[in-house]
């Protein structure tokens, strides 16, 4: 038990758990924003264009209760004990998912582009730092790094 606690403490100190927790919190907040965007901004105009359809109240009745009346809102039908398939909420969830997936795709694409630029910059810096010449230990003449024999004094190089 003590070893398990020590491993957990090491895991927490590494920052993995903190990074994960921050990601979850930001993801939940972002999900709430996207859900509001879909429910409050995107779907009402679409519903208006489709003949004043309210997507939050689209459902199919699969098991009616005694208190069910046609035209009830989804909430009222569920409160009355009616078994329904709320396909309007499902449509809004799919739209939310597609928006979130698209934004994540754009983020990943931007991060990959940033990584490629950073790697290219590091490669150029590394190439600039690597020497292309060296001095011959026998005659002190500058020669290419890959040389096996000095072209000036013809000494063999290690």
Secondary structure by P-SEA (a helix, b strand, c coil): caaaaaaaaaaaaaaaaaaaaaaaaaaaaaaaaaaaaaacccaaaaaaaacccccccbbbbccccccccccccaaaaaaacccccaaaaaaaaaaaaaaaaaaaaaaaaaaaaaaaaaaaaaaaaaaaaccccccccccccccccccccccccccccc
